[in-house]
Amino acid sequence: NALLLKVNQIGTLSEAADAYRLARAAGWAVTVSARSGETEDDWLADLSVGWAGNQIKVGSITQSERLAKYNRLLAIEAETGLPMVNWPNS
């Protein structure tokens, strides 16, 4: 079981945090999800890493607002040394 957590649609950040905690307490995986048409603000990447989300869903890199989130994940990886991507055969 898993929760697709659409933070911008749930209401408040506190409500999103509550949903995240409930899902984790039930043993569910959590995928933090963006919505199409967002801005280039990359805060969702930080939130996903901070909450130790299993995955982040932001779409393909064809649009700048999506690419910004992937670039932030790469920056977090460089800053922390923690792998943000599970590359095959790595």
N, CA, C and O of each residue as an XYZ file, in Angstrom:
360
protein
N       0.834     -1.183      0.000
C       0.000      0.000      0.000
C       0.875      1.240      0.000
O       1.997      1.222      0.505
N       0.356      2.309     -0.567
C       1.124      3.552     -0.648
C       0.180      4.746     -0.695
O      -0.993      4.635     -1.053
N       0.734      5.878     -0.323
C       0.017      7.148     -0.389
C       0.694      8.026     -1.426
O       1.905      8.241     -1.365
N      -0.077      8.536     -2.377
C       0.405      9.555     -3.305
C       0.018     10.887     -2.682
O      -1.143     11.294     -2.739
N       0.983     11.557     -2.094
C       0.730     12.759     -1.307
C       0.887     14.004     -2.168
O       2.001     14.410     -2.498
N      -0.239     14.600     -2.523
C      -0.248     15.831     -3.309
C      -0.370     16.999     -2.334
O      -1.467     17.434     -1.983
N       0.778     17.484     -1.914
C       0.843     18.469     -0.838
C       0.044     19.720     -1.172
O      -0.610     20.286     -0.295
N       0.087     20.157     -2.413
C      -0.595     21.404     -2.777
C      -2.110     21.240     -2.892
O      -2.815     22.236     -3.060
N      -2.622     20.035     -2.807
C      -4.059     19.820     -2.921
C      -4.710     19.416     -1.603
O      -5.937     19.396     -1.498
N      -3.907     19.099     -0.608
C      -4.471     18.545      0.622
C      -5.009     19.613      1.559
O      -5.791     19.304      2.457
N      -4.612     20.841      1.371
C      -5.089     21.925      2.234
C      -3.929     22.697      2.813
O      -3.499     23.703      2.250
N      -3.417     22.223      3.948
C      -2.298     22.905      4.592
C      -1.115     21.955      4.717
O      -1.255     20.742      4.567
N       0.037     22.521      4.990
C       1.223     21.701      5.206
C       1.044     20.821      6.445
O       1.521     19.687      6.478
N       0.365     21.338      7.449
C       0.093     20.541      8.655
C      -0.778     19.331      8.331
O      -0.545     18.239      8.850
N      -1.773     19.523      7.480
C      -2.628     18.396      7.078
C      -1.842     17.391      6.244
O      -2.055     16.184      6.359
N      -0.941     17.880      5.413
C      -0.084     16.986      4.637
C       0.813     16.180      5.568
O       1.007     14.982      5.363
N       1.359     16.831      6.586
C       2.209     16.139      7.556
C       1.413     15.075      8.311
O       1.921     13.985      8.570
N       0.182     15.386      8.658
C      -0.677     14.407      9.335
C      -0.921     13.192      8.450
O      -0.845     12.055      8.916
N      -1.212     13.430      7.178
C      -1.442     12.329      6.237
C      -0.183     11.487      6.081
O      -0.251     10.260      6.022
N       0.969     12.157      6.013
C       2.248     11.454      5.907
C       2.457     10.554      7.127
O       2.793      9.378      6.980
N       2.262     11.096      8.317
C       2.475     10.323      9.546
C       1.511      9.136      9.645
O       1.907      8.049     10.065
N       0.259      9.340      9.264
C      -0.713      8.242      9.293
C      -0.313      7.118      8.340
O      -0.397      5.939      8.682
N       0.122      7.501      7.145
C       0.534      6.498      6.163
C       1.741      5.712      6.666
O       1.772      4.485      6.570
N       2.730      6.417      7.199
C       3.930      5.744      7.717
C       3.588      4.838      8.898
O       4.108      3.727      9.006
N       2.721      5.309      9.773
C       2.328      4.500     10.932
C       1.627      3.213     10.500
O       1.698      2.198     11.193
N       0.956      3.260      9.364
C       0.270      2.077      8.833
C       1.210      1.188      8.023
O       0.800      0.142      7.521
N       2.476      1.608      7.897
C       3.438      0.819      7.142
C       3.409      1.072      5.648
O       3.972      0.299      4.874
N       2.762      2.143      5.239
C       2.658      2.457      3.821
C       3.881      3.217      3.339
O       4.542      3.913      4.109
N       4.168      3.073      2.064
C       5.157      3.911      1.394
C       4.496      5.256      1.092
O       3.272      5.349      1.009
N       5.316      6.291      0.928
C       4.791      7.619      0.608
C       5.534      8.164     -0.603
O       6.764      8.212     -0.624
N       4.771      8.575     -1.608
C       5.317      9.274     -2.763
C       4.816     10.706     -2.703
O       3.612     10.956     -2.741
N       5.750     11.646     -2.610
C       5.399     13.067     -2.601
C       5.232     13.496     -4.051
O       6.103     13.230     -4.879
N       4.130     14.150     -4.364
C       3.791     14.451     -5.749
C       3.601     15.940     -5.990
O       3.026     16.660     -5.173
N       4.105     16.377     -7.140
C       3.897     17.750     -7.598
C       2.666     17.774     -8.494
O       2.089     16.735     -8.815
N       2.286     18.954     -8.881
C       1.156     19.122     -9.784
C       1.633     19.876    -11.013
O       2.488     20.755    -10.911
N       1.094     19.543    -12.157
C       1.485     20.249    -13.374
C       1.111     21.719    -13.258
O       0.124     22.074    -12.614
N       1.903     22.556    -13.883
C       1.638     23.982    -13.858
C       2.193     24.693    -12.642
O       1.848     25.846    -12.385
N       3.063     24.009    -11.879
C       3.673     24.646    -10.717
C       4.727     25.661    -11.148
O       5.015     25.822    -12.334
N       5.285     26.330    -10.168
C       6.381     27.265    -10.424
C       7.709     26.516    -10.351
O       7.739     25.312    -10.094
N       8.793     27.231    -10.576
C      10.122     26.628    -10.491
C      10.629     26.532     -9.057
O      11.783     26.163     -8.840
N       9.807     26.850     -8.090
C      10.194     26.702     -6.687
C      10.460     25.222     -6.414
O       9.648     24.363     -6.759
N      11.591     24.934     -5.799
C      12.013     23.541     -5.626
C      11.793     22.994     -4.212
O      12.377     21.972     -3.853
N      10.974     23.650     -3.420
C      10.774     23.263     -2.024
C      10.259     21.837     -1.867
O      10.522     21.194     -0.851
N       9.530     21.337     -2.861
C       8.960     19.999     -2.755
C      10.054     18.934     -2.673
O       9.878     17.912     -2.010
N      11.175     19.170     -3.340
C      12.298     18.234     -3.254
C      12.832     18.183     -1.826
O      13.108     17.104     -1.301
N      12.976     19.344     -1.200
C      13.443     19.383      0.189
C      12.456     18.682      1.119
O      12.859     17.950      2.024
N      11.182     18.905      0.897
C      10.159     18.276      1.725
C      10.211     16.763      1.582
O      10.146     16.043      2.578
N      10.325     16.282      0.373
C      10.370     14.851      0.122
C      11.570     14.211      0.812
O      11.447     13.143      1.412
N      12.717     14.856      0.728
C      13.915     14.329      1.384
C      13.772     14.422      2.899
O      14.102     13.476      3.614
N      13.287     15.549      3.385
C      13.129     15.729      4.823
C      12.164     14.741      5.447
O      12.367     14.303      6.579
N      11.128     14.392      4.728
C      10.158     13.421      5.220
C      10.566     11.991      4.894
O       9.852     11.046      5.233
N      11.705     11.829      4.240
C      12.179     10.506      3.832
C      11.126      9.796      2.994
O      10.837      8.617      3.198
N      10.562     10.531      2.055
C       9.597      9.935      1.139
C      10.254      8.848      0.306
O      11.436      8.943     -0.024
N       9.498      7.824     -0.031
C      10.053      6.740     -0.826
C      10.364      7.184     -2.242
O      11.338      6.735     -2.846
N       9.534      8.062     -2.764
C       9.701      8.556     -4.129
C       9.172      9.976     -4.201
O       8.430     10.438     -3.334
N       9.583     10.652     -5.271
C       9.005     11.952     -5.587
C       8.491     11.860     -7.018
O       9.164     11.307     -7.887
N       7.318     12.394     -7.260
C       6.701     12.343     -8.584
C       6.540     13.777     -9.069
O       5.679     14.516     -8.591
N       7.383     14.157    -10.029
C       7.292     15.515    -10.566
C       7.187     15.546    -12.086
O       7.049     16.622    -12.668
N       7.250     14.401    -12.734
C       7.106     14.367    -14.184
C       8.435     14.405    -14.913
O       9.501     14.349    -14.300
N       8.355     14.501    -16.222
C       9.560     14.481    -17.052
C      10.295     15.811    -16.965
O       9.769     16.793    -16.441
N      11.505     15.831    -17.481
C      12.339     17.034    -17.388
C      12.123     17.986    -18.561
O      12.989     18.810    -18.856
N      10.999     17.884    -19.218
C      10.746     18.731    -20.387
C      10.286     20.133    -20.023
O      10.260     21.016    -20.880
N       9.924     20.348    -18.772
C       9.469     21.674    -18.351
C      10.338     22.156    -17.199
O      10.741     21.371    -16.342
N      10.619     23.443    -17.188
C      11.580     23.994    -16.234
C      11.150     23.824    -14.783
O      12.002     23.637    -13.914
N       9.857     23.884    -14.497
C       9.428     23.738    -13.106
C       9.681     22.326    -12.588
O       9.867     22.128    -11.388
N       9.688     21.358    -13.477
C       9.992     19.984    -13.077
C      11.494     19.788    -12.944
O      11.972     19.172    -11.991
N      12.222     20.315    -13.901
C      13.679     20.197    -13.884
C      14.267     20.832    -12.626
O      15.250     20.327    -12.083
N      13.685     21.921    -12.163
C      14.178     22.595    -10.953
C      14.149     21.648     -9.755
O      15.063     21.668     -8.930
N      13.123     20.830     -9.654
C      13.018     19.904     -8.524
C      14.065     18.799     -8.626
O      14.652     18.411     -7.616
N      14.306     18.291     -9.832
C      15.354     17.286    -10.004
C      16.729     17.885     -9.718
O      17.570     17.243     -9.088
N      16.956     19.100    -10.174
C      18.232     19.760     -9.900
C      18.437     19.947     -8.403
O      19.556     19.817     -7.909
N      17.363     20.251     -7.680
C      17.482     20.402     -6.224
C      17.836     19.070     -5.580
O      18.631     19.036     -4.640
N      17.263     17.974     -6.065
C      17.626     16.662     -5.529
C      19.105     16.374     -5.750
O      19.773     15.833     -4.868
N      19.620     16.732     -6.924
C      21.047     16.542     -7.192
C      21.895     17.405     -6.267
O      22.950     16.969     -5.806
N      21.443     18.625     -5.992
C      22.173     19.510     -5.079
C      22.166     18.940     -3.660
O      23.184     18.986     -2.969
N      21.030     18.406     -3.225
C      20.952     17.789     -1.897
C      21.907     16.603     -1.825
O      22.593     16.412     -0.821
N      21.947     15.817     -2.883
C      22.855     14.676     -2.928
C      24.303     15.138     -2.799
O      25.082     14.537     -2.060
N      24.667     16.203     -3.515
C      26.034     16.726     -3.454
C      26.353     17.298     -2.070
O      27.468     17.139     -1.573
N      25.381     17.959     -1.454
C      25.591     18.584     -0.144
C      25.705     17.560      0.982
O      26.481     17.747      1.919
N      24.937     16.486      0.888
C      24.862     15.532      1.993
C      25.662     14.261      1.765
O      26.012     13.566      2.719
N      25.953     13.955      0.515
C      26.608     12.696      0.205
C      25.656     11.514      0.211
O      26.070     10.373      0.005
N      24.371     11.789      0.448
C      23.365     10.729      0.443
C      22.829     10.546     -0.965
O      22.504     11.532     -1.628
N      22.727      9.313     -1.440
C      22.218      9.107     -2.794
C      20.731      9.437     -2.884
O      19.933      8.941     -2.089
N      20.362     10.268     -3.848
C      18.963     10.635     -4.055
C      18.325      9.786     -5.143
O      17.106      9.795     -5.314
N      19.151      9.055     -5.873
C      18.656      8.253     -6.984
C      19.199      6.840     -6.835
O      20.381      6.651     -6.549
N      18.346      5.861     -7.027
C      18.791      4.470     -7.072
C      19.011      4.091     -8.523
O      18.087      3.663     -9.214
N      20.241      4.252     -8.973
C      20.560      3.912    -10.352
C      20.643      2.398    -10.486
O      21.144      1.734     -9.578
N      20.165      1.835    -11.589
C      20.282      0.391    -11.794
C      21.753     -0.028    -11.787
O      22.612      0.676    -12.319
N      22.025     -1.164    -11.187
C      23.373     -1.741    -11.144
C      24.385     -0.848    -10.443
O      25.571     -0.893    -10.771
N      23.946     -0.036     -9.483
C      24.920      0.804     -8.772
C      25.119      0.339     -7.346
O      25.904      0.932     -6.607
